[in-house]
Amino acid sequence: MPEPVAAAPLRPRRLVTVHDRYAELGELVDVFHSFCPDGEALVCAFRRMRLASPGQDYLVRPAYFSEVHVTTLRRQGGALVSGLARRLTDGEDPRAFLLDGAPMVLVHRPRARATPYRLCDLRRGTAVDLAVDPAWGFAAGKNWQPFGFEGRLYVVHGFAPLRVLAFDPVTGRGEPVLERDVGLDFPAHYDGYTMFRGGTAVAVAGGGLAGLGHMTTEPGRHVPFAWRLAPDGTLALGLGSGFQPLADEGLGVVDPTSWFVWDGRWHVGLSCSNRGWFSAQRFASFLAEIDPPWPAAAGDTVALRAMLAGGGRPPAPRRRAFQEAGAMRGEAGGRTQDGQRVAIPGQHAPGLLALGLGVVLAPGAYLARIHFAAAGPPGAVAGRWTIGVRGEAVALAGGDVPGTGDRMATIAAGFALPAAAAVEVAVWFGGGVALRLTDIAVDPDDQNPAPGSAR
């Protein structure tokens, strides 16, 4: 496997404010402005959402509202002036880009599980939903990075592994065409996904692919990085960022949304906020002119065509996952204390103590271990637990959390995944017996237990 090599850091020459507003919970706010050129103008697609607190049922709450709107920006007297915005579709986090010279917007639609992305053709006024086949062996995910090549739509699906999907832009049918381990499987502690995540549309440059992503170490800390994949598999990374002045203003989340050439100069769209989106805070979007992180290079169409030709992928390996309870999300049924989730009768109401992992696992058999302690004798019931797939109502396994005399114990449960999916483990506090959770671990189960068997 080729080793990652360094690229020049991102250095903005000029920063233009496109949107800047403080929003309270319950208000509508415009975020994630993404751009692509359309002649002398810029297409600007953005997300309009209701700012709401997160929760296990966030996507199905009545308060959930998220749409994508589109407008046009034109230069006027040295400034960018916006035209009237119009609704494009429901969905989240749009990526504007060019496909065969025509402006397109790729929209993430998390409520549409079978077709979680929609490709909108702005000139034709048409849209096609992109189907993700469960047989591919991985979840759809988010933060797709689109690009066009020889009339076909491609997206970089993610970085761990680096995976490219190809789609027919008319029918929406697709297939995986490239999968390589590029050494970027560095999970973030709070959700288990790699810290290296997608961002902008991809540029076809120097016979390879290049784009910008965001690196996240905490929910409220995102930093842009540049990447380039050469036809020989060498990955170049530019981890240095010239956007520190934005962080100095308290904008801890700096997400690149678009990367393109306009009037012969490279530009980056940026979506920024003080922290994770589910709280009252400042939201700002910028358009930055930057120096390219790599020198210009002649394109090798033959090499790129060969790289995207497909020809099979290695099967996704089953992986291990681990998460400390202090990094898990909880609601009224407990508090975080010394890295654990703790619930005490009389202090905490019955409810969700912890919702953990959320890691995408390949198909196969697994063994989950929940490490906990509960007051009361073995016959007491401190709460309950479930293992399930994110977004699915039916649990893969579940049961009661027994009393242990406040001694550490383990609940071990086997489960099987017929297709790749994001697995979540939930622990609920019953209200009558003190309960503390230290961590959850998931490992491949080579003994291949029956789904849902606890032991």
N, C-alpha and C positions, 0 to 999 in steps of 0.2 A: 504494500500500500504506500503510495507516495506521501511524503511528509508535508504538512502544511508549511508554507513559506510566507514571508512577510510581504506586505504591499505598503505603499505610501499611505499615511493617515489622511483622513478626510479634513480638508481645510476650506471653510466657506470664505468666498470673497465678499459676498454681499447677502444680506438677509432682509427679506421683505415680509412684513406681517400681512397675512391674509385674513385671519380671524383671531380674536382675542376677547375672552369673556369669562367672568366668574359666574358659576351656576350653582344653585341650591338643589337639594334633593327634591324630586317631583317636577322640576322644570325641564323643558325641552332644550337641548343643547346641540350645536353642530360640531362635529369632530371628524378626524381622519380625512382631511382634505387631500385628494390625490389628483395629479395633473398629467396631461400629455399634450403635445403640440397638435394643433389642427390649423395648418397654414400659419398666418400671422397671429392667431389667437391661441389661447390655452383652454382645453377642456378641463373643468374642475368638477370632480365627483366627490361628494362628502356624505357622511352619515349623520342623520338627524335622529336623536334618541331621547327617551325620557330617562333622566338620571334617577336610578333606583338602587337601593341597597341590594347586595347579592343574597342568594339563598339557594337551597337545593333545588327549588322549583322555579328558579329565576325565569326561564324561558316560557313558562306557562302561566305566570302570574298575570292578572288583569292589567297591572301597571306596566307590563313590558310593552315598549313601543320602539321600533327601530326601522327606519326607512333610509333609502339612498336617494339623494337628489343630485341634480347635475346642472351646471351653469357654464358660462363662457367668460373668460377673463381677457381683456384687451388693454393694450398700453394706451394711455391717454395723459399727455403732459408729464411724462416721466413716472406715472403711477399706473397700477393695475386696477382697472375698473370692471366690476362684475355686472353681468346682465341678470335678467330674471331667472331664478332657479325653478326647476320643475321636478316633480317626483318621477323617479325612474322605476323603482321596484321596492318591495320590502327587502330587508336584509341588513347586513353589517359590513363595515370595513372594506370599502370599494378600492379596487386597483385600476386606475386608468392606464391604458397603453395602446400602442398601435399594432394592428394586425394587417399586414399587406397595405400599410399606409392609411388604413381607416381607423378612426378612434373607437375603442372598445372600453367597456368597464366590466371587470370581473367582480362579482358580488358574493360574499359568503352569506349563506342562508341556513343557520344552524337548526331551524325548525323543520327544514325539509331534509330528512335523514337519508333518503335514497338518492336525492339529487341536491347535495348541499351547496352547490355553486351554480350561479347563473351568469351566462355571458350575454351582455347587452351590446348590440351593434347600434351606435348612435346615429349613423347616417341612414341606415335602412329602417330604424325604429323597430327592430326585431329582437327577440331574446330566445336563448336556448338553454335548457337546464342540463348540467353535466352529471352524468350517472357514474357512481362509484360502485364497482362490482365487489361484493363481499368476498368473492373467490380470489381477489388479489391478495388477501391475507393481511391487510392493514386498514386502519380507520382513515376516514377522509381528512380529519384534522382541520386546521385553519392556517392562515398566513401563507396561502399559495402565492407564488411569484410567477406571473404569466409572461409569455413572449410568443411571437409568431415567427415561423420559419417555413418558407416554401409552401405557404398556403395552409399550414396546419397550426393549430393552437397547442402550445406546450405549457406546462407549469412545473416549477420546482416545488415539490411537495414538502420537503423538509431536508434537514441536514444530518440526521442520525437514524438511518443512513441518508446520504444525499440521493434523493430519488426524483426522477423526472417522469411525468405522465404526459401522454399525447392524446389529443381529442380532435375529432372532426367538428369544426365550428358550426356545421349545419345540423348534424344529427345529435351532437352531444355525446356520442359514443367514444370511449377511449380505451387506453391500455397503458401499463407501465412500460417504459422503454429503456430506462437506465436506473441502476441502483449500485452505489459504491460506498464502501466504508471509508470516510475521509477523516476519521479520528476526532469527530466533534460530539461524541456522546458523553457530555458532561452534564448530568442531571441537576436542575435547580432543586434546592432542598424542599421548597414549599409545594411543588406539584409533580416532581419526578420527570418532567420533560427536559430535553436538552436546553441549556442556556442559550444556544445559538438558534435563532428562530428567523422566520422569513420576514420580508418587508416590501421591497419595491418590485416593479416589473423588472424583467431580466433583459440585459442588452446582449446582443450577439456581437462579440468583439474578438478580434484576433484569432478567429477559428475556434473560439471557445465561448463560454457563457460567463457573464459577470452581473453582479447586482449588489444591493445593499440589504442587510438584515438588521435585526436588533438582538443584542445580547442582554439577557435579563438574569440578574442574580437575586433579586427580591421583587415582590409584586409591584413595588413603587419605584423600581430603578431599572430603566431601559437605556441602553447605550448603542448607537449605530455602529455597524462594522461593514466593511467592504469585503467582497469575496469574488474570486475569479477561478473558474474551472477550465484548465487547458485540455485539449484533446487527448493528451497523454495521461490524464488523470491527476496531474499536479494541481493542488489547491493553494491559491494565494489568499491570505487574509490581511486586511488592514484594520487593526484593532484600535489604533489611536484615533481620537476624535477631536475636531476643532470646535465642537459645540459645547464646551465647558461653560461659556458664559450663560447659556440657557439654564444649565444646572445651578449656576450661581444665583440665578433669579428664583430658585426653588422649583424649577421644572425638572423633577426627577425622572419622568418618563419622556424620552425623546425617541419617537418611532419614525423611521423613514418610510414614506408611503409611495414615493415615485422617484424615478431617476431617468433622465432623458436629456437629449440635446435640443436646444431651442436657440435659433439664431447663431448656431455654431458654438454655443457654450453649454457646458454641462450644468444641469440644475437638479436639485433634490427637494422633494416635498417632505415636510416634517409635521407630525402630529404630536403635540406635547401636552402634559398635564402635571400637576404637582405630585400625584401619586396614582395608585390604581383607580379606575374610573368610578367605582361605586361609592362616592362620597362627594359632598359639596367642595368645590375647588375651582381653580383657574384652568381653562382649556384654551390652548393657543395653537394655531397652525401657521407655518412659515413656508416661504419659497426661497431657497438658498442657491446662489450660484457658487459652484465649487470647482476646484482643480481636480481633474480626474486622478484617481489613485494609481493608474497604470499608464505608461506611455502608449500612444496610438500604435496599433499593429495591423498589418494587412490581414484580412479575413481569409480563411481557408475553408471554402464551402464544402469541399470534398471531405475534409477531416471532420467537420461538424456534422455533416450528413451521416457519416459512419458512426459517430458517437451516439446519435439519436436514432439509429436504425433498429434498436431493440435487440431481439435475439435471445431473450430469456433473462431471468433474474434468479439469483440464489434465493432459496427459501429463507424467510425471516426466522431467525433463531428465537426460541423462547428465552426470556430474560428474567432476571431477578429484580425485585423492587423492594424498597424499604423506606419508611417514613416515620419520623418521630412524631408523637402526638402533639407536641407544642407547635408544630407547623401545620396542623390540620385545622379545618374550619369547624367551628361549633356555633351553636345558637344558645337559647336560654338555659339549656340543660347542663351547665357547667362553666368552668373557667380554666384558663391556662395558668399553671403554677409549676415552676422549676422544670420546664420542658415537658410537663405532663398535662393531660386534660383531667380535671378533678370535678366531681359533683358530690355535694353533701346535702342530705335531707334537711329541710328547713331553711337552707340558704339558696338552693337552686330548685327550680321547678322541673318536673319531668319533661324531657325533650331530647333533642339531638345533642349528644356529648361531643361527637367528633365525626367528621366525614373526611376520609383519607384516601391517599394514592391518586386516582385519576390517571394512572399510567396506561398507555396503550400496550397491550400484550398480544403476541402472535397466537394463532390457534394452537390448542393443545391442552394438556392437563396440568393443573397447578395445585399447590398447597399453600393456603393462607394461614398465618399465625398471628393471633391477636394477644398481645402481652398486657396483662391487667392485674389489678387486685381489687377485691370487693369485701366490705365488712359483712358479718353475718355468717351463719353456718352454711355448709354445702347445699342444704335444701332451700336456702333463701334465693330469691331472684332479684338481682341488682339492676337488670335491664335486658336489652336484647341487641342482637347484631345481625347484619345482613351483608352479603356480598352480591354485587350486581353490576350491570353494565350501565354506564352513564346514559341517561335519557330513557332507559327501559324501566317499565313498571314492575316486571316480574323478577324476583331475586333468583340468583343462582344457588344460594345457600343461605341459611339463617338459623337462629336459635336463641335461647336464653343465655344471659350472662349470669353464672351462678355465684353464690357467696363463696369466699375462700378464707374467711377468718382474717382478712386484710393481708394475706400472703400473696406474693406474686404467683401467677399461674398463666397457662397458655390455653387458648382455644385454637385448635387446629382443624381446618376444614378444607376438604378437597373440592375442586370445581373444574369444569371443563369449558373451553371456549371453542365453538365450531368455526368462528371467524375472528379476525383481529378486532379488538374492542378496548375502550377505555374502562378499566375495572375500578370500581369504588367500593370501599368498605365503610359501613356506617355502624356506629355504636350509639345506642340510646340509653339514657338514664331513666330508671323506673320511678325514682322519687322516694323509695323506702329504705334503700341500703346504700351507704357511701360507696363510690366507685371511682377508680382512677385508672387511666389508660396511659401506657408508656410508649408503645410503638406498634406498628403493623408491618409484617414482612410477607412477601409472596415469592415463592420459588417454583421452578418447574418440578412436577411430580412424576418422576420416572416410573413409579409404581402404577401410574395411570388409574387413580381411584374413580369410583363411580361419582358422577357429578353430584355435588351437594352432600357428600358423606362427611360427617364430622367425626373427629377422633382425637 
